[in-house]
């Protein structure tokens, strides 16, 4: 398993745990990202691609009204 796959799997695992504990996605997405990034060395280009991918994944994991999605930028 490559570094990107490990990062992706670890991020999803940690984020799911936070959401199960009742934290809001908006509260924990960035913190989880930073935590996982500290333990995984990824080139900046891979970080950018994974960030967008995982942001879309995270938004798809919850029931949303259209205006509740996390905004990029």
Steps between C-alpha positions, in 0.01 A plus 500: 500500500639839400530812710190655342289195578627488856425869547152461350416200718636657819317828434168325443543288810581792729229724351235228543596465867465874555160509332382199701594687817268782396745755363387702202677443172591868488665472842717201433586481128795739518625363831489143373674607179786658697526204738525246220734722298743508793531123489514462121742668265333591172613731220302821476339399169368178657374698800300730272341211313419308817361807674242556227421128481458462876297819530256364243497163676435659839211706366349188342515316835226703660150589408517854369277777400666657195638801690663296780793363304844614611628761262852485358704814515 
